[in-house]
Amino acid sequence: MALVPSSLLLFLVSSSVWVALSLPLPVAAAHGGQAGGQRCSPFLCGNVSIAFPFGLIPDGAAQTSCGAGFGFQVRCYDAIPHLGFSQSEINLKILSIFYHNRSLLLADRPWFTYFNRTSTKGCRIPTANTSSRLAPPLSVSSDNQNLIFYNCTKPPSPFEGLVATTCHDNTFVRAADGRRSDESGDYVLEGCTATKVPVLGVSGKVES
C-alpha cells in the first residue's frame, strides 16, 4: 500500500508577517483575526502543554472565553488535544506545540480508514485536500512534501510515473517533485481526480 505519514507541521504567524523557519516540512498558518484575547490559564492535555494563544473549550461548551479566538480553541478528549473546530467531521489532533517558534505538529486524518481492503466501506483513497480541512489561522505551507492521489476512469500512461495503491481499481499515488504546493494544477491528469495530501518524512518515493 502507499505509505503515508499522517503528521503535519504548522506555523502560527501574524496576519502581516510570514515567518520562514528552518524546520523540516512546515505548514504555514496565518492568523487572520485579532491576537489580543484574554490569556487562559495554561493546562496539560496528555503530554501537550496548552497555553496562550490557545484556550481550552470546557466540556459541554461551544467555545472558550479566552485565547486568541477561532482557530486557537482546543478540546481535550481522553487526554488528547484537538483543534476545536465546530465541524464534527474535522478531527485534527495536536501532537506538539512549539511556542518558541510559533509552530505545531498535527495529525490530520485517521489513515487506518483508508487503503483497507477488508473495510465494510470498501478500499478507498483520500478524496479531500488537506487544505480544505483547515480554517484560518491555519493553512498548508508550500514547504511540505505532497502526495498526490488519483482516482481515474482508466489507467494513465506509464510515463506519468504513478504507483497503483493497494485498492487498485484505477487508484494511484505519486510524490510531488518539489514544486510549490500551490501549483497543484500542474498535477491534473485527464480522466482522473487528484487529491493533494502534505506529509512529513517523504523523500520523493512511494511504495505500493
C-alpha positions as CSV (number, residue, x, y, z in Angstrom):
1,M,0.0,0.0,0.0
2,A,1.0,3.6,-0.3
3,L,2.9,4.6,2.9
4,V,1.5,7.9,4.1
5,P,2.6,9.6,7.3
6,S,-0.3,11.5,8.9
7,S,1.6,14.3,10.6
8,L,1.6,17.9,9.5
9,L,3.8,20.7,10.9
10,L,2.0,24.0,11.1
11,F,3.1,27.6,11.7
12,L,1.2,30.3,13.6
13,V,2.1,33.7,12.3
14,S,0.6,37.2,12.3
15,S,-1.7,38.5,9.5
16,S,1.0,40.9,8.4
17,V,4.2,38.8,8.7
18,W,5.0,35.4,7.2
19,V,7.6,33.6,9.3
20,A,10.2,31.5,7.4
21,L,11.6,28.9,9.8
22,S,14.4,26.4,9.1
23,L,12.3,23.4,10.3
24,P,11.6,20.4,8.1
25,L,8.5,20.4,6.0
26,P,6.5,23.1,7.7
27,V,2.9,24.0,7.2
28,A,2.3,27.8,7.4
29,A,-0.6,29.3,9.3
30,A,-1.8,32.9,9.1
31,H,-3.7,34.5,12.0
32,G,-6.5,36.4,10.3
33,G,-8.1,37.9,13.4
34,Q,-7.0,39.8,16.4
35,A,-4.4,38.2,18.7
36,G,-5.3,40.1,21.8
37,G,-7.7,37.7,23.6
38,Q,-7.7,37.2,27.3
39,R,-4.9,34.9,28.4
40,C,-6.1,31.5,29.5
41,S,-4.5,29.6,32.4
42,P,-2.0,27.0,31.0
43,F,-3.1,23.4,31.2
44,L,-1.8,20.0,30.3
45,C,-3.8,17.7,28.0
46,G,-2.0,14.4,27.9
47,N,1.7,15.3,27.4
48,V,0.9,18.5,25.5
49,S,1.1,21.8,27.3
50,I,-1.6,24.2,26.2
51,A,-1.0,27.9,26.7
52,F,-1.8,31.3,25.1
53,P,-2.7,31.9,22.3
54,F,-4.7,28.7,22.7
55,G,-7.6,28.3,25.0
56,L,-9.4,25.3,26.3
57,I,-13.1,24.8,25.4
58,P,-14.8,23.4,28.6
59,D,-16.8,20.2,28.4
60,G,-20.3,20.8,27.1
61,A,-19.4,24.3,25.8
62,A,-19.3,25.6,22.2
63,Q,-16.3,27.9,22.7
64,T,-13.9,29.4,25.2
65,S,-13.9,32.9,26.5
66,C,-10.1,33.2,26.5
67,G,-7.3,32.7,24.0
68,A,-6.9,34.3,20.6
69,G,-10.2,33.2,19.2
70,F,-11.4,30.8,16.5
71,G,-8.6,28.6,15.3
72,F,-6.8,28.6,18.6
73,Q,-9.5,26.8,20.5
74,V,-8.6,23.4,21.9
75,R,-10.7,20.5,23.1
76,C,-9.2,17.8,25.3
77,Y,-10.7,14.3,24.7
78,D,-9.3,11.3,26.6
79,A,-6.0,13.2,27.3
80,I,-5.6,14.0,23.6
81,P,-5.8,17.7,22.5
82,H,-7.8,18.5,19.3
83,L,-8.2,21.8,17.5
84,G,-11.7,22.9,18.4
85,F,-13.3,23.3,15.0
86,S,-17.1,23.2,15.2
87,Q,-17.4,20.7,12.3
88,S,-17.6,17.3,13.9
89,E,-16.0,15.6,10.9
90,I,-12.8,17.6,11.3
91,N,-10.5,15.8,13.7
92,L,-7.1,17.4,13.9
93,K,-5.1,16.1,16.8
94,I,-2.3,18.3,18.3
95,L,0.8,16.2,18.7
96,S,3.2,19.0,19.8
97,I,3.2,22.8,20.2
98,F,6.5,24.7,19.8
99,Y,5.9,28.1,21.4
100,H,9.4,29.3,20.8
101,N,9.0,29.3,17.0
102,R,5.2,29.5,16.9
103,S,4.6,26.1,15.3
104,L,2.7,23.0,16.0
105,L,2.6,19.4,14.9
106,L,-0.8,17.9,13.9
107,A,-2.1,14.5,13.0
108,D,-4.6,15.1,10.2
109,R,-6.8,12.1,9.3
110,P,-7.2,8.5,10.6
111,W,-5.3,6.7,7.9
112,F,-6.5,3.3,9.0
113,T,-9.8,4.1,7.4
114,Y,-8.1,4.3,4.0
115,F,-6.4,1.6,1.9
116,N,-8.3,-1.1,3.9
117,R,-9.5,-3.8,1.6
118,T,-11.5,-5.6,4.4
119,S,-13.4,-2.5,5.4
120,T,-17.2,-2.6,5.0
121,K,-16.9,0.8,3.3
122,G,-14.6,-0.7,0.7
123,C,-10.9,0.2,0.0
124,R,-10.6,3.9,-0.7
125,I,-8.1,6.7,-1.1
126,P,-8.3,10.3,0.3
127,T,-10.7,12.5,-1.7
128,A,-10.4,15.8,0.2
129,N,-7.4,18.1,0.0
130,T,-5.9,18.7,3.5
131,S,-6.1,22.4,2.8
132,S,-9.9,22.2,2.7
133,R,-9.8,20.7,6.2
134,L,-8.0,23.7,7.7
135,A,-9.5,27.1,8.6
136,P,-7.8,30.4,9.4
137,P,-5.5,30.9,11.2
138,L,-4.1,27.6,9.7
139,S,-3.1,26.9,6.1
140,V,-0.8,24.4,4.4
141,S,2.7,25.6,3.7
142,S,4.4,25.2,0.4
143,D,7.4,23.6,2.2
144,N,5.6,20.3,2.8
145,Q,6.2,17.2,0.7
146,N,3.0,16.4,-1.1
147,L,1.5,13.1,-2.1
148,I,-0.9,13.3,-5.0
149,F,-3.7,10.6,-5.0
150,Y,-5.5,9.9,-8.3
151,N,-8.9,8.2,-8.9
152,C,-9.0,7.5,-12.6
153,T,-11.6,6.3,-15.1
154,K,-8.9,4.3,-16.9
155,P,-5.2,3.5,-16.3
156,P,-3.0,6.5,-17.0
157,S,0.1,6.3,-19.2
158,P,3.0,4.6,-17.5
159,F,5.0,7.7,-18.4
160,E,3.1,9.6,-15.7
161,G,5.1,7.8,-13.0
162,L,2.2,6.8,-10.9
163,V,2.2,3.9,-8.4
164,A,-1.0,1.8,-8.0
165,T,-2.4,1.8,-4.5
166,T,-3.4,-1.4,-2.7
167,C,-7.0,-0.5,-3.5
168,H,-6.3,-1.0,-7.3
169,D,-9.5,0.0,-9.2
170,N,-7.5,2.6,-11.1
171,T,-6.4,4.4,-8.0
172,F,-2.8,5.7,-7.9
173,V,-0.4,7.8,-6.0
174,R,2.9,9.7,-6.6
175,A,5.1,12.0,-4.6
176,A,5.2,15.6,-5.8
177,D,8.6,16.6,-7.3
178,G,9.4,19.6,-5.0
179,R,7.4,22.3,-6.8
180,R,5.4,24.7,-4.6
181,S,2.3,23.2,-3.2
182,D,0.1,26.0,-4.7
183,E,0.9,24.7,-8.1
184,S,-1.4,21.7,-7.7
185,G,-2.9,22.4,-11.1
186,D,0.3,21.0,-12.6
187,Y,-0.7,17.6,-11.3
188,V,-4.0,17.3,-13.1
189,L,-4.4,14.3,-15.3
190,E,-7.1,13.8,-17.9
191,G,-9.7,11.3,-16.7
192,C,-8.5,11.5,-13.1
193,T,-9.5,13.4,-10.0
194,A,-6.5,14.4,-7.9
195,T,-6.2,14.9,-4.1
196,K,-3.2,16.6,-2.6
197,V,-2.0,15.5,0.9
198,P,1.0,17.1,2.5
199,V,3.1,14.8,4.7
200,L,6.2,14.6,6.7
201,G,9.0,12.1,6.0
202,V,8.5,11.6,2.3
203,S,11.6,12.0,0.1
204,G,10.0,11.6,-3.4
205,K,9.2,7.9,-3.5
206,V,6.1,5.9,-2.6
207,E,5.5,2.2,-2.2
208,S,2.5,0.3,-3.4
